[in-house]
Structure formats: structure tokens, C-alpha cells
């Protein structure tokens, strides 16, 4: 059987010189736009702000940008803090079929490495494509059983960060393989860390970016790893999933199909396992013109993660609310959307939202669970006070590859999320990300944003 690690490393190394199509390049730019959209609001919030303070004495010198304070930093320092910031507001991208958020660990590591080495934008985009490819495919190999215990962005993201950094460092197939091998033994991130309150979840991609860059730096210096660590009898897949990995599925289309061209960009600022239900409710509301006061009850059926992770009838903190079907449904009906404003202290304490939450129940539907993770569907049944029963099956989510956000919609999301943080510079940054040919640099945050 083909050694999957060697196959993935060989493929990743080809991005040092292979042609890149305009389509792939454009999708990489889309991912970069979306990463900055999620990053900049997260730069104002813990844990990134707290990490920047905690690590200040260890910062040292460097050329990578830590966007929390705009200061030049060492590669690993910037990768860690930027990755945590970019996952904080739950607006970062998703590789739907593996359930993994690649942008936070991969782009954070790739950009920090590129800035550290004064690399070109082309090098950055190639590193992103390679990192998304390898890590998303490893995610396919271990899902869906991996997600029962592990936070896949923390685990699989380590491989993406390692590959992206190794690409910027100019690693060939052998060094790339050892970077992946070393990354495997440093991957981590537990589901329990975000089943309740706490700040650990954004630190998972932060750790992944840091550990991945360390693995790549080590490999580039000659440090070797166990090249059977992905599929060995006590390797990564065996330890974190039901078997030793679905490697035939993972390697399917290798060299031809690029995962970065099939990425979900979030249209709601909460857990993606809630999206299909929110889209269904939005469609029913548009069609039937009801208000929150008209609703007597809402019943949501989803796949296993919708029930297991997001059935939270009580949610008092921002972290809990972002993972609560009940809260997000209430916010959608009362506020008109589930964006950053939905999670302010004022709205978290709003009695009207609490009353609406009590009307919402959640169940797992076996047929929807069977189609996960390649399909993220929901059924919604709404009973209105006038006796009407409204039902909708939502087969996909707005933003998924089969219902993508357009470039214009992605730009609107970017400006909505970043303008409060960097002011009018948001338009200039957006133009640079879409059409520029140089690496993005430091971006000063506005005094008003920094003041809270």
C-alpha cells in the first residue's frame, strides 16, 4: 500500500515549481480575504490579547507581524497569536467534508513564515494551497469518528501549518515528509475544551500553527520523524479514529483536486453545525413573513454534532451562545442575523432572547447523521400562534461549495467585520488582498476599536 505520508509530502513539494491555475490562485485569494475578515475582530478579544501580554517577555525580534498589536515578531510567536485571533469570533473558513477550519492554522503559519523570510505573495499563495491540501486530506482520512473526542482544527491544523511553513522554507519532498511526521506527534485539541465555557478553543489553532511551524523549522534543519506515523498501527489515525484511516479516500484526486477550491466561507458568526437550521428559518421567514412574536415553537432536526454540541437551551456566555441552536435561532429572529452584534453583553442578557430560546428544541435525525460530513443538512418545523405549521428541509448551507458566497458577498462580509477595527483602511486592504502582488504587512487598529 502507498505510504500516505510520502504521497502527501511529494505532492506538497511540487508546489515549489508547478504551474498554478488562475482558478486555484483566485480561490487562495478568497481564503486570504476571509482569513483577514475573521482575524482582525479577534485581535481585540481574548485569548489573543491575553496571549500577547503573557508572551511579551519572550517575544524577541523578528519580521512576522503579530496583528494584535502590529509589532514585528518571531515567526512562531506571530503564527500562534494570529491563529488564535482568527478563530475567536467563529467566522473562519471550513473544509466541509472534513469539518476542519484550515484558514486559522494554515494561513497564520504561512503568512508569518513568508513575512519572516521576505517571501513573495506567490510563495504565500502556494504555501496555502499545499497546506490546505495535505491537512484537509488527512482530515478526510480520520473523519467522522475523529470528531467524537478531538477538535480537528487543533489536530489536523498542525499538518497544514507544517506543510505551509515548510513550503516557504523551500523544503523538498524529504524535508516535507519529516515536517509532516514531526507534526503528527505534536497535534492535539480536545472536544471537551469547548463543550462548556473557556478560552481554550481558539488556542487549538494557535497551538497547531505554532507546533506546525516548529515541525517545519526542525525538518529544514535536518530533524527526522517517523514516516509511518500517519497510518502505522499506533500512529495518528489509529490513535484518533476508529481505524488506521481511510487513506484511499484521502488520496483520491491527489494532484488534480485542490481542497482550497471547495471551501465553505461562513455566513453566520457561530458554530457551523447550526448554519443549515438558520438558513431554513431565514427562508421560511422570508416566504411567510412572520415575526418572533408569531412563533409558538421551533423544532430543529440535525446531524449528530448539531444535537451533541449545539443543543444548549441555557447559554449565558459568548462562547456558549455561539454553540447554542437555541440562542442563535432567537438572535436570528429578534436581531435579523447572527453576526458579531448578536453576542454583545447587552444581547446575551436580553430577556426577549431568553424567552425565544425556550421555544426551541433540537433532535438528531438518523438520516441526516448518515449523510454527515459531506452534507450538513437540517429540518426545521415552526408552529405559529395562528395555527400554521411551517416545515423546511435545508439540504446545504449558504457558503458551502454547492451554495458559495460570491466574491461580492465575501467582500461585504470582510468590510462588515473589519471596518469597525481598522476604519477606512479596510477598503484599501481589501483591494490589496484581491489584486495586489505583495505581502500584506502591519495594519494599525483604530483607537476607538482598541478602546473597546
C-alpha positions as CSV (number, residue, x, y, z in Angstrom):
1,X,0.0,0.0,0.0
2,X,1.2,3.5,-0.8
3,X,2.6,5.3,2.3
4,X,0.1,8.2,2.6
5,X,2.6,10.5,4.3
6,X,5.2,10.1,1.5
7,X,2.4,10.6,-1.2
8,X,1.2,13.8,0.5
9,X,4.7,15.1,1.1
10,X,5.7,14.5,-2.6
11,X,2.6,16.3,-3.8
12,X,3.1,19.2,-1.4
13,X,6.7,19.7,-2.6
14,X,5.5,20.1,-6.2
15,X,4.1,23.5,-5.4
16,X,7.7,24.8,-5.3
17,X,7.7,24.9,-9.0
18,X,4.5,23.6,-10.6
19,X,2.1,25.9,-12.6
20,X,-0.8,27.4,-10.6
21,X,-4.0,27.9,-12.5
22,X,-5.8,31.2,-12.3
23,X,-8.7,29.4,-10.7
24,X,-6.6,28.0,-7.8
25,X,-4.9,31.3,-7.3
26,X,-8.2,33.1,-7.1
27,X,-9.5,30.6,-4.5
28,X,-6.4,31.1,-2.5
29,X,-7.0,34.9,-2.5
30,X,-10.6,34.3,-1.4
31,X,-9.2,32.3,1.5
32,X,-6.8,35.1,2.4
33,X,-9.6,37.7,2.3
34,X,-11.8,35.6,4.6
35,X,-8.9,35.0,7.0
36,X,-8.3,38.7,7.5
37,X,-12.1,39.2,7.9
38,X,-12.0,36.7,10.8
39,X,-8.6,37.8,12.2
40,X,-9.0,41.5,12.8
41,X,-12.0,41.4,15.1
42,X,-10.4,38.6,17.0
43,X,-7.3,40.9,17.6
44,X,-9.4,42.9,20.0
45,X,-10.5,40.0,22.1
46,X,-9.1,37.3,24.5
47,X,-7.5,34.9,24.3
48,X,-5.3,36.7,21.7
49,X,-5.0,39.9,23.6
50,X,-4.1,38.0,26.8
51,X,-1.6,35.7,24.9
52,X,0.2,38.8,23.5
53,X,0.7,40.1,27.1
54,X,1.6,36.7,28.5
55,X,4.3,36.1,25.9
56,X,5.6,39.7,25.7
57,X,8.7,39.0,27.6
58,X,9.6,36.1,25.3
59,X,8.8,37.9,22.1
60,X,12.4,38.7,20.9
61,X,12.9,40.1,17.4
62,X,11.6,39.1,14.1
63,X,9.8,40.2,10.9
64,X,6.5,38.5,11.1
65,X,3.6,40.7,12.2
66,X,1.6,40.0,15.3
67,X,-1.7,41.7,14.3
68,X,-3.0,42.0,17.8
69,X,-0.5,44.9,18.4
70,X,1.0,45.4,14.9
71,X,4.5,44.6,16.1
72,X,7.2,42.7,14.3
73,X,7.6,39.3,16.0
74,X,9.3,35.9,15.6
75,X,7.7,33.5,13.3
76,X,6.2,31.2,15.9
77,X,5.0,34.0,18.1
78,X,3.1,35.6,15.3
79,X,1.7,32.3,14.0
80,X,0.4,31.3,17.4
81,X,-1.3,34.6,18.3
82,X,-2.7,35.3,14.9
83,X,-4.2,31.8,14.6
84,X,-5.9,32.2,18.0
85,X,-7.3,35.6,17.0
86,X,-8.6,34.3,13.6
87,X,-10.6,31.6,15.3
88,X,-12.1,33.7,18.1
89,X,-15.3,35.1,16.6
90,X,-16.2,31.8,14.8
91,X,-16.2,33.3,11.3
92,X,-13.2,31.4,9.8
93,X,-13.5,29.1,6.9
94,X,-14.3,25.4,6.8
95,X,-13.3,22.4,4.7
96,X,-16.8,21.0,4.8
97,X,-16.1,17.3,4.0
98,X,-13.6,17.0,6.9
99,X,-15.3,19.5,9.2
100,X,-12.0,21.4,9.7
101,X,-11.1,25.1,9.8
102,X,-8.0,25.3,7.7
103,X,-7.5,29.1,7.4
104,X,-6.7,29.8,11.1
105,X,-3.7,27.4,11.4
106,X,-2.5,27.3,7.7
107,X,-2.7,31.0,6.8
108,X,-1.4,32.2,10.1
109,X,1.7,30.0,9.8
110,X,2.2,30.6,6.1
111,X,1.9,34.4,6.3
112,X,4.2,34.6,9.4
113,X,6.8,32.4,7.6
114,X,6.5,34.5,4.4
115,X,6.9,37.7,6.3
116,X,9.9,36.3,8.2
117,X,11.6,35.3,5.0
118,X,10.6,38.3,3.0
119,X,8.9,35.9,0.5
120,X,6.7,36.8,-2.4
121,X,2.9,36.8,-2.4
122,X,3.1,34.0,-4.9
123,X,5.1,31.9,-2.4
124,X,2.4,32.6,0.3
125,X,-0.5,31.5,-2.0
126,X,1.4,28.4,-3.0
127,X,2.1,27.6,0.7
128,X,-1.6,28.0,1.4
129,X,-2.7,25.7,-1.4
130,X,-0.2,23.0,-0.2
131,X,-1.2,23.3,3.4
132,X,-4.9,23.2,2.7
133,X,-4.4,20.1,0.5
134,X,-2.4,18.0,2.9
135,X,-4.3,18.8,6.1
136,X,-7.8,18.5,4.5
137,X,-6.9,15.1,3.1
138,X,-5.7,13.9,6.5
139,X,-8.9,15.2,7.9
140,X,-10.9,13.1,5.4
141,X,-8.9,10.0,6.5
142,X,-9.9,10.2,10.1
143,X,-13.4,11.6,10.0
144,X,-16.1,11.4,11.1
145,X,-15.1,9.3,14.2
146,X,-12.2,11.6,15.0
147,X,-14.6,14.4,15.9
148,X,-16.1,12.4,18.7
149,X,-13.2,13.3,21.0
150,X,-10.9,15.5,19.1
151,X,-11.1,19.1,17.8
152,X,-10.0,18.5,14.3
153,X,-8.8,22.1,13.7
154,X,-6.3,21.7,16.6
155,X,-5.1,18.3,15.4
156,X,-5.2,18.3,11.6
157,X,-4.3,22.0,11.5
158,X,-0.9,21.1,12.8
159,X,-0.2,19.3,9.5
160,X,-1.4,22.2,7.4
161,X,0.8,24.7,9.3
162,X,3.8,22.4,9.0
163,X,3.4,22.0,5.2
164,X,2.8,25.7,4.6
165,X,5.8,26.7,6.6
166,X,8.0,24.0,5.0
167,X,7.0,25.3,1.6
168,X,8.0,28.9,2.5
169,X,11.3,27.5,3.8
170,X,11.9,25.8,0.4
171,X,11.7,22.3,1.7
172,X,11.8,19.4,-0.9
173,X,10.0,16.1,-0.6
174,X,12.2,14.5,2.1
175,X,12.2,17.5,4.4
176,X,8.4,18.0,3.8
177,X,7.8,14.4,4.8
178,X,9.8,14.8,8.0
179,X,7.9,18.1,8.8
180,X,4.6,16.2,8.4
181,X,5.9,13.3,10.5
182,X,7.0,15.5,13.4
183,X,3.8,17.5,13.2
184,X,1.8,14.3,13.8
185,X,3.2,13.7,17.2
186,X,2.6,17.3,18.4
187,X,-1.1,17.5,17.2
188,X,-3.7,18.0,19.8
189,X,-7.0,19.6,20.8
190,X,-9.8,18.0,22.9
191,X,-13.6,18.4,22.3
192,X,-14.2,18.9,26.0
193,X,-12.3,22.1,25.8
194,X,-15.3,23.8,24.1
195,X,-18.3,21.8,25.3
196,X,-18.5,24.5,28.1
197,X,-17.1,27.9,28.8
198,X,-13.5,28.9,28.5
199,X,-10.9,30.3,26.0
200,X,-9.2,27.0,25.0
201,X,-10.9,26.6,21.6
202,X,-9.1,29.5,19.8
203,X,-5.9,28.3,21.3
204,X,-6.2,25.0,19.4
205,X,-5.4,26.5,16.0
206,X,-2.9,28.7,17.8
207,X,-1.1,25.7,19.1
208,X,-1.4,24.0,15.7
209,X,0.2,27.0,13.9
210,X,3.0,27.1,16.5
211,X,3.6,23.3,16.5
212,X,3.4,23.1,12.8
213,X,6.0,25.9,12.3
214,X,8.2,24.2,14.8
215,X,7.9,20.9,12.9
216,X,8.9,22.6,9.6
217,X,11.8,24.5,11.1
218,X,13.1,21.3,12.7
219,X,12.8,19.4,9.4
220,X,14.5,22.1,7.5
221,X,17.4,21.8,9.9
222,X,17.6,18.0,9.5
223,X,15.4,16.7,12.3
224,X,13.7,13.5,11.2
225,X,10.4,11.9,12.1
226,X,8.7,8.5,11.8
227,X,7.5,8.3,8.2
228,X,4.8,5.7,9.0
229,X,3.3,7.9,11.8
230,X,0.0,8.6,9.9
231,X,-1.1,5.0,9.2
232,X,1.1,2.9,11.5
233,X,-0.5,0.5,14.0
234,X,-0.1,3.0,16.8
235,X,0.1,6.2,14.6
236,X,-2.1,9.2,14.3
237,X,-5.1,7.7,12.6
238,X,-5.1,4.6,14.8
239,X,-4.9,6.8,17.9
240,X,-7.5,9.3,16.9
241,X,-10.1,7.5,14.9
242,X,-11.9,4.1,14.6
243,X,-9.3,2.6,12.3
244,X,-6.0,3.4,10.7
245,X,-7.5,5.9,8.3
246,X,-9.5,6.0,5.1
247,X,-6.4,6.7,3.0
248,X,-7.9,5.7,-0.3
249,X,-10.5,8.4,0.2
250,X,-7.9,10.9,1.4
251,X,-5.6,10.4,-1.6
252,X,-8.4,10.4,-4.2
253,X,-7.7,13.1,-6.8
254,X,-4.3,14.0,-5.3
255,X,-2.5,16.3,-7.6
256,X,-5.7,17.1,-9.5
257,X,-8.4,18.2,-7.0
258,X,-7.4,21.1,-4.8
259,X,-9.4,21.4,-1.5
260,X,-8.8,25.1,-1.4
261,X,-11.2,25.4,-4.3
262,X,-14.0,23.8,-2.3
263,X,-14.0,25.8,0.9
264,X,-17.0,26.9,3.0
265,X,-17.0,30.6,3.9
266,X,-19.2,31.3,6.9
267,X,-22.3,33.4,6.5
268,X,-23.1,33.4,10.3
269,X,-20.9,34.1,13.2
270,X,-21.5,30.9,15.2
271,X,-20.8,27.2,15.0
272,X,-21.2,25.8,11.5
273,X,-23.3,22.9,12.8
274,X,-26.1,25.5,13.3
275,X,-26.0,27.0,9.9
276,X,-28.5,24.8,8.0
277,X,-31.1,25.5,10.6
278,X,-30.5,29.2,10.5
279,X,-30.7,29.2,6.7
280,X,-34.0,27.2,6.8
281,X,-35.6,29.6,9.3
282,X,-34.4,32.6,7.2
283,X,-36.0,31.1,4.1
284,X,-39.3,30.4,5.9
285,X,-39.4,33.9,7.4
286,X,-38.8,35.4,4.0
287,X,-41.6,33.3,2.5
288,X,-44.2,33.6,5.2
289,X,-43.4,37.0,6.7
290,X,-43.8,36.0,10.4
291,X,-42.1,37.7,13.4
292,X,-40.6,36.3,16.6
293,X,-43.8,37.2,18.4
294,X,-45.7,35.0,16.0
295,X,-43.7,31.9,16.8
296,X,-45.1,29.3,19.2
297,X,-42.4,26.7,18.8
298,X,-39.4,25.7,16.6
299,X,-38.1,22.2,16.3
300,X,-34.7,21.6,14.7
301,X,-33.5,18.2,13.4
302,X,-29.9,17.9,12.5
303,X,-27.0,15.5,12.3
304,X,-25.2,14.2,15.4
305,X,-22.9,17.3,16.1
306,X,-25.9,19.6,15.9
307,X,-27.5,17.8,18.7
308,X,-24.4,16.8,20.7
309,X,-22.5,20.0,20.6
310,X,-25.1,22.7,19.9
311,X,-28.3,21.7,21.8
312,X,-27.7,24.3,24.6
313,X,-31.0,25.6,26.0
314,X,-29.0,27.5,28.6
315,X,-26.3,29.8,27.3
316,X,-25.0,32.7,29.3
317,X,-21.6,33.4,27.9
318,X,-20.5,34.4,24.4
319,X,-18.7,31.1,23.9
320,X,-21.8,29.1,25.0
321,X,-24.1,31.3,22.8
322,X,-22.1,30.7,19.7
323,X,-22.6,27.0,20.1
324,X,-26.3,27.1,21.0
325,X,-29.0,26.4,18.5
326,X,-31.5,28.0,20.8
327,X,-29.6,31.2,21.3
328,X,-28.6,31.6,17.6
329,X,-32.2,30.9,16.5
330,X,-33.6,33.5,18.9
331,X,-30.9,36.0,17.8
332,X,-31.8,35.5,14.1
333,X,-35.5,36.1,14.7
334,X,-35.1,39.1,17.0
335,X,-32.0,40.8,15.6
336,X,-32.2,39.8,11.9
337,X,-28.9,38.0,11.8
338,X,-26.2,36.1,13.7
339,X,-23.3,38.4,13.4
340,X,-20.8,39.9,15.9
341,X,-23.6,42.2,17.4
342,X,-25.6,39.1,18.4
343,X,-23.0,38.3,21.1
344,X,-22.7,41.6,22.9
345,X,-23.3,41.6,26.7
346,X,-26.5,43.5,26.1
347,X,-28.0,40.8,23.9
348,X,-26.6,37.9,25.9
349,X,-28.7,39.3,28.8
350,X,-31.7,40.3,26.8
351,X,-34.9,38.7,28.3
352,X,-36.6,38.7,24.9
353,X,-33.9,36.4,23.6
354,X,-34.2,34.2,26.6
355,X,-38.0,33.9,26.1
356,X,-37.5,33.0,22.4
357,X,-34.8,30.3,23.3
358,X,-37.4,28.5,25.4
359,X,-39.4,27.8,22.3
360,X,-36.6,25.9,20.5
361,X,-36.0,22.1,20.7
362,X,-33.3,20.1,19.0
363,X,-33.1,16.4,17.9
364,X,-30.7,14.2,15.9
365,X,-32.2,12.7,12.7
366,X,-30.6,9.4,11.8
367,X,-30.8,10.0,8.0
368,X,-29.1,13.5,8.4
369,X,-26.5,12.0,10.6
370,X,-25.8,9.3,8.0
371,X,-25.0,11.9,5.3
372,X,-22.6,13.9,7.5
373,X,-19.9,15.2,7.0
374,X,-20.3,15.6,3.2
375,X,-23.8,17.0,3.7
376,X,-24.7,19.4,6.5
377,X,-28.5,19.4,6.4
378,X,-31.3,20.3,8.8
379,X,-35.1,20.1,9.1
380,X,-37.0,22.8,10.8
381,X,-40.6,22.8,11.9
382,X,-42.1,26.1,13.0
383,X,-45.5,26.3,14.7
384,X,-47.1,29.8,14.6
385,X,-49.6,31.2,17.1
386,X,-52.3,31.3,14.4
387,X,-52.0,27.5,14.0
388,X,-49.9,27.4,10.8
389,X,-47.2,24.7,10.7
390,X,-44.2,25.6,8.5
391,X,-41.7,22.9,7.5
392,X,-38.4,23.1,5.6
393,X,-35.7,20.7,4.7
394,X,-32.4,22.5,4.2
395,X,-30.0,20.3,2.3
396,X,-27.0,22.5,2.4
397,X,-25.7,25.8,4.0
398,X,-25.2,29.1,2.4
399,X,-21.5,29.4,1.9
400,X,-20.8,25.7,1.3
401,X,-19.2,24.8,-2.1
402,X,-22.5,24.0,-3.6
403,X,-24.0,27.3,-2.4
404,X,-21.0,29.5,-2.3
405,X,-20.6,33.1,-1.2
406,X,-19.8,35.2,-4.3
407,X,-16.8,37.4,-4.3
408,X,-19.1,40.4,-3.7
409,X,-20.7,38.7,-0.7
410,X,-17.2,37.8,0.6
411,X,-16.1,41.4,0.2
412,X,-19.3,42.6,2.1
413,X,-18.5,40.2,4.9
414,X,-14.9,41.5,5.0
415,X,-15.9,45.1,5.2
416,X,-18.6,44.4,7.8
417,X,-16.2,42.7,10.1
418,X,-13.0,44.8,9.6
419,X,-14.2,48.4,9.2
420,X,-15.0,48.8,12.9
421,X,-11.5,47.6,13.7
422,X,-9.3,49.4,11.1
423,X,-11.6,52.1,9.7
424,X,-11.3,53.3,6.2
425,X,-8.2,51.2,5.7
426,X,-10.4,48.2,5.3
427,X,-11.2,49.2,1.7
428,X,-7.5,49.5,0.8
429,X,-6.7,46.2,2.5
430,X,-9.5,44.5,0.6
431,X,-8.2,45.8,-2.7
432,X,-4.7,44.6,-1.9
433,X,-5.9,41.2,-1.0
434,X,-7.9,40.8,-4.2
435,X,-5.4,42.3,-6.7
436,X,-2.1,43.2,-5.0
437,X,1.2,41.4,-5.7
438,X,3.0,42.0,-2.3
439,X,2.6,40.5,1.1
440,X,0.2,42.3,3.5
441,X,2.1,44.0,6.3
442,X,1.2,45.7,9.6
443,X,-2.3,47.1,9.9
444,X,-2.9,49.6,12.7
445,X,-6.1,49.1,14.7
446,X,-8.2,52.2,15.3
447,X,-8.0,53.9,18.7
448,X,-11.8,53.5,19.0
449,X,-11.5,49.8,18.4
450,X,-8.7,49.5,20.9
451,X,-10.7,51.4,23.5
452,X,-13.4,48.7,23.2
